[in-house]
């Protein structure tokens, strides 16, 4: 399923073609960036940071411009029939690529868990086959770096005290395990402190936070309290929506804690600090 150069318009130059990148872990590898619609709309710095990290390692990154939502929000709120066209769009967009990389454990988890179910529901045997072919090639950025490129030290520099929140979907659905922590611990200058009760939900849960605001605020407040207990300067996670939820509480509390996506820290260097 290797993509040709014309499979998708490039987001950035083909780093693998530059002699300076030869010998790097990702040299000769092409990936399609699955930005995730909420990142593309609200947090474009996250997919941009993802590209920076991948290109630093010699990977050629392309951005298929026809990509859109993976359908998770429709599926989670009971609109499965409306999500099926988005599944068709996803496989049509990414079928040509050997690797599809996303800075979102939640969206990667949704593709893995929900796309099979939705394809079966559609009754379209062709779509079932296409989903089965594409889904195994979809990776969270932490999985791609650790499992495919076999690297944990990506050349990052971030001299700050951080704590990591493993989001529910990245931990339980995408099952990224401790890969994000492996990457963080390899960052030069960083101090990583354990977050108490780290695996507890932050209270976002997509529309859960809208339908159950009081409970969501209570859960986010508990999470924010644990973050403050660590003395961390920065809270890091692999999903921006969860960071938004916790970060909103921290901001109202004037806690002075920054929220940052994992990719942003990995993109940080002495020459270009985050």
C-alpha positions in Angstrom: 0.0 0.0 0.0 3.0 2.4 -0.4 1.8 5.8 -1.6 3.2 7.4 -4.7 4.2 11.1 -4.5 0.9 12.0 -6.1 -1.3 10.1 -3.6 -1.7 13.2 -1.5 -0.5 16.8 -1.6 2.5 17.4 0.6 2.3 19.3 3.9 6.0 19.8 4.0 9.1 18.9 1.9 10.2 15.3 1.4 12.8 15.1 4.2 13.9 11.7 3.2 15.2 13.0 -0.1 17.6 15.4 1.6 21.1 13.9 2.0 21.2 15.3 5.5 18.5 12.9 6.6 20.2 9.8 5.3 20.8 7.3 8.1 18.1 8.7 10.3 15.5 6.2 11.7 12.7 7.3 9.4 14.7 7.8 6.2 12.9 6.4 3.2 9.6 6.1 5.1 6.4 8.0 4.0 3.5 8.6 6.4 0.1 10.2 5.9 -0.7 12.6 8.7 -4.2 12.1 10.1 -4.5 15.5 11.9 -7.9 14.8 13.7 -10.6 17.4 12.9 -10.5 19.1 16.3 -6.7 19.5 16.1 -7.0 20.9 12.6 -9.6 23.4 13.7 -8.6 24.4 17.2 -5.1 23.2 17.9 -3.2 23.3 14.6 0.1 23.5 16.5 -0.2 19.8 17.5 -0.2 18.4 13.9 2.5 20.9 13.0 4.6 19.7 15.9 4.0 16.1 14.8 5.4 16.9 11.4 8.4 18.5 12.9 9.2 15.4 15.0 8.7 13.0 12.1 10.8 15.1 9.6 13.6 15.5 12.2 13.8 11.7 12.1 13.9 11.6 8.3 10.3 10.7 7.7 8.5 12.1 4.6 5.0 13.4 5.7 2.1 14.1 3.4 -1.2 15.6 4.3 -4.2 14.3 2.4 -6.4 17.4 2.2 -9.7 15.6 1.8 -9.5 14.0 5.3 -12.2 15.0 7.7 -13.7 13.6 11.0 -13.2 10.0 11.8 -16.9 9.7 12.9 -16.3 9.2 16.6 -18.6 12.0 17.8 -21.5 10.7 15.6 -21.0 7.1 16.8 -20.7 8.1 20.5 -23.9 10.0 20.4 -26.0 7.3 18.7 -25.8 8.5 15.0 -24.1 5.4 13.6 -25.8 5.7 10.2 -24.5 9.2 9.8 -21.0 8.0 10.7 -20.8 5.4 8.0 -20.0 7.9 5.2 -17.2 9.2 7.3 -15.8 5.7 7.5 -16.0 5.5 3.7 -14.2 8.8 3.5 -11.5 7.7 5.9 -10.6 4.5 4.0 -10.7 6.3 0.7 -8.4 9.0 2.0 -5.8 6.7 3.6 -5.9 3.4 1.8 -2.9 4.2 -0.3 -0.5 4.6 2.7 1.5 2.1 4.6 1.5 4.3 7.7 -1.2 6.7 9.0 0.0 8.7 12.0 -2.2 10.8 14.3 -1.5 12.9 17.3 -4.7 11.6 19.0 -5.1 8.4 21.0 -8.8 9.0 21.1 -9.3 9.2 17.3 -6.9 6.3 16.7 -8.9 4.3 19.2 -12.1 5.2 17.5 -10.8 4.1 14.1 -9.7 0.7 15.6 -12.8 0.0 17.6 -15.6 1.7 15.8 -14.8 1.5 12.1 -15.1 -2.3 12.0 -18.5 -2.1 13.7 -19.8 0.6 11.4 -18.6 -1.2 8.3 -20.5 -4.3 9.4 -23.6 -2.2 10.1 -23.5 -0.8 6.6 -23.9 -4.2 5.1 -21.3 -3.3 2.5 -18.9 -6.2 2.2 -16.5 -4.1 0.2 -16.3 -1.5 3.0 -15.7 -4.2 5.5 -12.7 -5.4 3.5 -11.4 -1.9 3.0 -11.6 -1.1 6.7 -9.9 -4.4 7.6 -7.0 -3.4 5.2 -6.6 0.2 6.4 -7.1 0.0 10.2 -3.9 -2.0 11.0 -1.8 0.8 9.4 -3.2 3.5 11.8 -0.9 4.6 14.6 -0.8 7.1 17.4 2.3 9.2 17.2 3.8 7.5 20.3 3.2 4.0 18.8 4.8 4.9 15.5 7.9 6.4 17.1 8.5 3.5 19.6 7.2 0.5 17.6 7.9 1.3 14.0 10.9 3.7 14.1 12.2 2.0 17.2 13.2 5.3 18.8 12.5 7.0 22.2 15.0 9.8 22.0 13.8 12.1 19.2 16.3 14.8 19.8 13.9 16.9 22.0 15.0 19.4 24.7 12.5 20.6 27.3 14.0 21.8 30.6 10.8 21.8 32.7 9.0 19.7 35.3 6.1 17.9 33.7 3.4 15.3 34.6 1.6 13.0 32.2 -2.1 12.3 32.1 -2.9 9.0 30.2 -6.3 9.8 28.6 -9.0 7.1 28.8 -9.1 6.4 25.1 -5.4 6.3 24.6 -5.0 4.0 27.6 -8.0 1.7 27.3 -9.0 1.8 23.6 -5.8 2.6 21.6 -3.8 0.9 24.3 -0.7 3.0 23.8 0.7 1.7 27.2 3.7 3.5 28.5 5.1 4.6 25.1 4.4 8.3 25.8 6.3 8.0 29.1 9.2 6.3 27.4 9.4 9.2 24.9 9.1 11.9 27.7 11.8 10.3 29.8 14.2 10.5 26.9 13.7 14.2 26.4 16.9 16.1 27.4 16.5 18.4 30.4 13.0 17.3 31.4 11.8 16.2 34.9 8.9 13.8 34.7 6.9 13.4 37.9 4.2 10.8 38.5 0.6 12.0 38.5 -1.4 10.6 41.4 -4.4 8.5 40.4 -3.3 9.0 36.8 -5.6 6.5 35.2 -8.8 8.2 36.5 -10.9 9.9 33.9 -10.7 13.7 33.7 -14.4 14.0 33.1 -14.4 15.1 29.5 -15.7 12.0 27.7 -16.9 13.9 24.6 -20.6 14.8 25.1 -20.4 13.4 28.7 -19.1 16.8 29.8 -22.1 18.5 28.1 -24.8 16.1 29.3 -23.4 15.7 32.9 -21.7 19.1 33.6 -21.7 18.9 37.4 -20.1 15.4 37.4 -17.6 16.4 34.7 -16.5 19.5 36.6 -16.1 17.5 39.8 -13.9 14.9 38.0 -11.9 17.6 36.3 -11.4 19.4 39.6 -10.1 16.2 41.2 -7.7 15.7 38.3 -6.5 19.4 38.6 -5.9 18.9 42.3 -3.6 15.9 41.6 -1.8 17.9 38.9 -1.1 20.7 41.4 0.1 18.2 44.0 3.0 17.2 41.6 4.4 20.7 41.4 4.6 20.3 37.7 5.0 23.3 35.4 3.4 21.5 32.5 0.6 18.9 32.2 1.1 16.8 29.1 -1.3 14.3 27.4 -1.9 12.8 24.0 -5.4 14.2 23.5 -6.1 17.9 23.4 -9.8 17.7 24.4 -8.8 16.2 27.7 -6.1 18.8 28.1 -8.8 21.5 27.4 -11.1 20.1 30.1 -8.4 19.9 32.8 -6.7 23.1 31.6 -10.0 25.0 32.0 -10.1 24.1 35.7 -6.4 24.9 36.2 -6.8 28.3 34.5 -9.8 29.2 36.7 -7.8 28.2 39.8 -4.9 30.3 38.5 -2.6 27.3 39.1 0.1 28.5 36.7 0.3 25.1 34.9 0.7 25.0 31.1 -1.1 22.3 29.1 0.8 20.8 26.2 0.3 17.9 23.8 3.0 15.2 23.8 3.9 16.1 20.2 4.7 19.7 21.2 7.2 18.7 23.8 8.8 16.2 21.4 9.1 19.0 18.8 10.9 21.3 21.3 14.6 21.8 20.8 17.2 24.2 22.2 17.1 26.1 18.8 13.3 26.1 18.6 12.0 25.8 22.2 8.3 25.2 23.0 
